[in-house]
Amino acid sequence: MGAEVIGPAATSADAERLIAEQVPDVAIVDYNLRGGELASGLIDKLNELAVRVVLISGYATLPVPPEKVAAVLQKPMVEEELLAALRAMP
């Protein structure tokens, strides 16, 4: 799709270091990060920077307010679903 990938990042701190260097257009974020960390704070930071978030989650109910994410994909994620979600973004 012509995207430049600037990750991966296993923790919020890792992700924040990456976005300090280059703010992405879209972030694909698994809600459960390394060491049991949840991505709520990272999603808030991405929202502050106007970065669209594709949330990957295994939770039956959305773990964040729906207005904070551009798309939600359930685990196990299917590549075609991810590509479709990315194509649907403005």
C-alpha positions as semicolon CSV with decimal commas, in nm:
position;residue;x (nm);y (nm);z (nm)
1;M;0,000;0,000;0,000
2;G;0,304;0,227;-0,006
3;A;0,314;0,279;0,370
4;E;0,632;0,347;0,561
5;V;0,636;0,147;0,885
6;I;0,808;0,316;1,179
7;G;0,755;0,043;1,441
8;P;0,700;-0,191;1,601
9;A;0,687;-0,065;1,958
10;A;0,617;-0,301;2,246
11;T;0,537;-0,037;2,510
12;S;0,387;0,312;2,527
13;A;0,733;0,451;2,605
14;D;0,875;0,286;2,290
15;A;0,586;0,422;2,081
16;E;0,624;0,773;2,223
17;R;0,994;0,772;2,132
18;L;0,902;0,680;1,775
19;I;0,629;0,943;1,741
20;A;0,862;1,208;1,884
21;E;1,081;1,148;1,577
22;Q;0,801;1,118;1,321
23;V;0,426;1,156;1,377
24;P;0,248;0,887;1,177
25;D;-0,076;0,925;0,984
26;V;-0,210;0,601;1,132
27;A;-0,112;0,386;1,429
28;I;-0,204;0,019;1,455
29;V;-0,227;-0,043;1,828
30;D;-0,284;-0,365;2,018
31;Y;-0,470;-0,275;2,336
32;N;-0,257;-0,511;2,546
33;L;0,106;-0,406;2,536
34;R;0,416;-0,577;2,677
35;G;0,425;-0,643;3,050
36;G;0,050;-0,612;3,099
37;E;0,046;-0,243;3,002
38;L;-0,281;-0,122;2,848
39;A;-0,276;0,121;2,555
40;S;-0,530;0,376;2,687
41;G;-0,269;0,644;2,755
42;L;-0,097;0,584;2,422
43;I;-0,429;0,612;2,239
44;D;-0,495;0,943;2,419
45;K;-0,152;1,071;2,311
46;L;-0,213;0,965;1,951
47;N;-0,552;1,140;1,958
48;E;-0,385;1,460;2,083
49;L;-0,156;1,442;1,780
50;A;-0,451;1,376;1,542
51;V;-0,316;1,030;1,455
52;R;-0,585;0,788;1,343
53;V;-0,583;0,471;1,552
54;V;-0,665;0,120;1,435
55;L;-0,722;-0,075;1,755
56;I;-0,652;-0,448;1,772
57;S;-0,837;-0,611;2,061
58;G;-0,948;-0,945;2,187
59;Y;-1,205;-0,791;2,421
60;A;-1,572;-0,856;2,346
61;T;-1,655;-0,495;2,433
62;L;-1,455;-0,197;2,316
63;P;-1,201;-0,105;2,588
64;V;-1,189;0,265;2,483
65;P;-1,454;0,517;2,374
66;P;-1,539;0,456;2,007
67;E;-1,463;0,817;1,910
68;K;-1,095;0,758;1,998
69;V;-1,041;0,498;1,726
70;A;-1,084;0,500;1,350
71;A;-1,134;0,123;1,333
72;V;-1,143;-0,180;1,562
73;L;-1,023;-0,523;1,455
74;Q;-1,084;-0,829;1,667
75;K;-0,815;-1,085;1,741
76;P;-0,718;-1,295;1,569
77;M;-0,671;-1,019;1,317
78;V;-0,695;-1,103;0,949
79;E;-0,462;-0,917;0,713
80;E;-0,740;-0,846;0,463
81;E;-0,946;-0,675;0,738
82;L;-0,651;-0,455;0,832
83;L;-0,590;-0,355;0,470
84;A;-0,962;-0,280;0,424
85;A;-0,966;-0,061;0,737
86;L;-0,660;0,130;0,614
87;R;-0,807;0,176;0,265
88;A;-1,129;0,317;0,416
89;M;-0,944;0,600;0,591
90;P;-0,939;0,947;0,435
